[in-house]
């Protein structure tokens, strides 16, 4: 038994394929236990810009949307919001797909929408977008380290340590509509691009 434990902790089993499988299992576990498909606070700013981009083809709306009263401190009286469009651009594809299945849901006839200002499917699309971006960010960190000639196991451990030591894990699952995972991804992408090219 002691020898088996020693072999396990020597990490001989740890390779890129196993690490990817563990990452997917870890994200699946966190999705089931911690994932929240709700837009809160600043997240409404990015949701609004994304919806305006989809519905009107621009970043600033001409009309006040149905969910306007849910937006709190991020809204201004003239239909504008207090944030930039970066995160909204990431959210748009998922929200577009979710919009295809909205049907006739409105704040008056859908309980989830009445309570939150958005559909459950829109919330899940934002959560899935954050998860996908989180997985890609981890892969890019690993690839960057490998490009810098780090060993396979060390690259996996540094990637896991970097990711787990930040709060970005919780921003993926608890506040997926916030900018944190997308900023993290952008920094990782920039660093990968510098190292690669």
C-alpha positions as CSV (number, residue, x, y, z in Angstrom):
1,X,0.0,0.0,0.0
2,X,2.8,2.4,0.9
3,X,4.5,1.8,-2.5
4,X,1.3,2.5,-4.3
5,X,0.9,5.8,-2.5
6,X,4.5,6.8,-3.2
7,X,4.0,6.0,-6.9
8,X,0.8,8.1,-7.0
9,X,2.5,11.1,-5.3
10,X,5.5,10.9,-7.7
11,X,3.0,12.0,-10.3
12,X,4.2,9.4,-12.9
13,X,0.6,9.2,-14.2
14,X,0.4,13.0,-14.8
15,X,0.5,13.9,-18.4
16,X,-1.3,16.4,-20.7
17,X,-4.2,14.0,-21.5
18,X,-4.8,13.0,-17.9
19,X,-4.6,16.7,-16.8
20,X,-7.2,17.7,-19.4
21,X,-9.5,15.0,-18.2
22,X,-9.0,16.1,-14.6
23,X,-9.7,19.7,-15.6
24,X,-13.0,18.7,-17.3
25,X,-14.0,16.6,-14.3
26,X,-13.1,19.4,-11.9
27,X,-15.1,22.0,-14.0
28,X,-18.0,19.5,-14.3
29,X,-18.1,19.1,-10.5
30,X,-17.9,22.9,-9.9
31,X,-20.6,23.4,-12.5
32,X,-23.0,21.0,-10.7
33,X,-22.2,22.1,-7.2
34,X,-21.4,25.9,-7.6
35,X,-22.5,27.1,-11.0
36,X,-24.9,30.0,-10.9
37,X,-26.8,31.0,-14.1
38,X,-27.7,34.4,-12.7
39,X,-26.7,37.8,-13.9
40,X,-25.9,40.2,-11.0
41,X,-24.7,43.7,-10.5
42,X,-22.0,44.7,-13.0
43,X,-22.8,41.6,-15.1
44,X,-26.0,43.3,-16.3
45,X,-23.9,46.0,-17.9
46,X,-22.3,43.4,-20.3
47,X,-25.5,41.5,-20.8
48,X,-27.2,44.8,-21.8
49,X,-24.5,45.7,-24.3
50,X,-24.6,42.2,-25.8
51,X,-28.4,42.2,-26.1
52,X,-28.2,45.7,-27.7
53,X,-25.6,44.5,-30.1
54,X,-27.7,41.5,-31.1
55,X,-31.0,43.4,-31.3
56,X,-29.9,46.7,-32.7
57,X,-26.5,46.1,-34.2
58,X,-24.8,48.7,-32.1
59,X,-23.4,49.1,-28.6
60,X,-25.9,51.8,-27.3
61,X,-29.6,51.2,-27.3
62,X,-32.2,53.6,-28.6
63,X,-34.9,52.2,-26.4
64,X,-35.1,51.2,-22.7
65,X,-35.2,47.3,-22.6
66,X,-37.6,45.2,-20.5
67,X,-34.9,44.3,-18.0
68,X,-33.8,47.9,-17.4
69,X,-35.1,48.0,-13.8
70,X,-32.9,45.0,-12.9
71,X,-29.7,46.7,-13.8
72,X,-29.2,48.8,-10.7
73,X,-26.1,51.1,-10.6
74,X,-24.7,50.2,-14.0
75,X,-27.5,52.1,-15.9
76,X,-27.7,55.7,-16.8
77,X,-30.9,57.7,-17.6
78,X,-30.2,58.0,-21.3
79,X,-30.1,54.2,-22.1
80,X,-26.3,53.9,-21.7
81,X,-24.3,51.9,-19.2
82,X,-21.1,52.4,-17.2
83,X,-18.9,49.8,-18.8
84,X,-17.0,48.8,-22.0
85,X,-18.0,46.3,-24.6
86,X,-15.2,43.7,-24.2
87,X,-17.0,41.1,-22.1
88,X,-20.2,41.7,-24.0
89,X,-18.5,40.6,-27.2
90,X,-17.5,37.3,-25.5
91,X,-21.1,36.8,-24.3
92,X,-22.8,37.6,-27.6
93,X,-22.6,34.1,-29.3
94,X,-24.0,32.2,-26.3
95,X,-26.7,34.8,-25.8
96,X,-27.6,34.6,-29.5
97,X,-28.0,30.8,-29.3
98,X,-30.1,31.2,-26.1
99,X,-32.2,33.8,-27.8
100,X,-33.2,31.2,-30.4
101,X,-35.0,29.2,-27.7
102,X,-36.5,32.1,-25.8
103,X,-40.0,31.6,-27.3
104,X,-42.6,33.9,-25.8
105,X,-41.0,34.3,-22.4
106,X,-41.5,37.8,-20.9
107,X,-41.2,39.2,-17.4
108,X,-45.0,38.8,-17.1
109,X,-45.2,35.1,-18.0
110,X,-41.9,33.5,-17.0
111,X,-41.1,33.3,-13.2
112,X,-37.3,33.0,-13.7
113,X,-37.3,36.0,-16.0
114,X,-39.6,38.0,-13.7
115,X,-37.2,37.4,-10.7
116,X,-33.9,37.8,-12.6
117,X,-34.7,39.9,-15.7
118,X,-33.2,37.2,-18.0
119,X,-34.1,33.7,-19.0
120,X,-32.6,30.6,-17.4
121,X,-31.1,29.6,-20.8
122,X,-29.4,33.0,-21.1
123,X,-27.9,32.5,-17.6
124,X,-26.6,29.0,-18.6
125,X,-25.2,30.3,-21.9
126,X,-23.2,32.9,-19.9
127,X,-22.0,30.2,-17.5
128,X,-21.0,27.9,-20.4
129,X,-19.2,30.7,-22.1
130,X,-17.2,31.4,-18.9
131,X,-16.3,27.7,-18.6
132,X,-15.2,27.4,-22.2
133,X,-13.0,30.5,-21.8
134,X,-11.6,29.1,-18.6
135,X,-10.7,25.8,-20.2
136,X,-9.0,27.6,-23.2
137,X,-7.1,29.9,-20.8
138,X,-5.7,26.8,-19.0
139,X,-4.7,25.2,-22.2
140,X,-2.9,28.4,-23.3
141,X,-1.0,28.7,-20.1
142,X,0.1,25.1,-20.5
143,X,1.1,25.7,-24.1
144,X,3.0,28.8,-23.2
145,X,5.0,27.0,-20.5
146,X,5.8,24.2,-23.0
147,X,6.9,26.8,-25.5
148,X,9.2,28.1,-22.9
149,X,10.7,24.6,-22.6
150,X,9.2,23.7,-19.2
151,X,8.7,20.0,-18.7
152,X,5.3,18.4,-19.1
153,X,4.6,17.7,-15.5
154,X,6.0,21.0,-14.3
155,X,3.9,22.9,-16.9
156,X,0.7,21.1,-15.7
157,X,1.5,21.8,-12.0
158,X,2.3,25.5,-12.7
159,X,-0.9,25.9,-14.8
160,X,-3.0,24.3,-12.0
161,X,-1.3,26.4,-9.3
162,X,-1.7,29.6,-11.3
163,X,-5.4,28.9,-11.9
164,X,-6.3,27.6,-8.5
165,X,-4.4,30.4,-6.6
166,X,-6.5,33.1,-8.2
167,X,-10.1,33.9,-7.6
168,X,-10.9,33.5,-11.3
169,X,-12.1,29.9,-10.6
170,X,-15.0,31.4,-8.6
171,X,-15.7,34.1,-11.1
172,X,-16.3,31.4,-13.7
173,X,-18.9,29.6,-11.6
174,X,-20.3,32.1,-9.2
175,X,-20.2,35.3,-11.3
176,X,-19.7,34.3,-14.9
177,X,-21.1,37.5,-16.3
178,X,-18.3,39.6,-14.7
179,X,-15.2,40.6,-16.6
180,X,-12.6,38.6,-14.6
181,X,-12.4,35.4,-16.6
182,X,-12.3,37.3,-19.9
183,X,-9.5,39.6,-18.6
184,X,-7.6,36.6,-17.4
185,X,-8.0,34.9,-20.8
186,X,-7.0,38.1,-22.6
187,X,-3.8,38.4,-20.6
188,X,-3.0,34.7,-21.1
189,X,-3.7,35.0,-24.8
190,X,-1.4,38.1,-25.1
191,X,1.4,36.4,-23.2
192,X,1.0,33.2,-25.3
193,X,1.1,35.3,-28.5
194,X,4.3,37.1,-27.4
195,X,6.0,33.8,-26.6
196,X,4.7,32.0,-29.7
197,X,5.4,34.7,-32.2
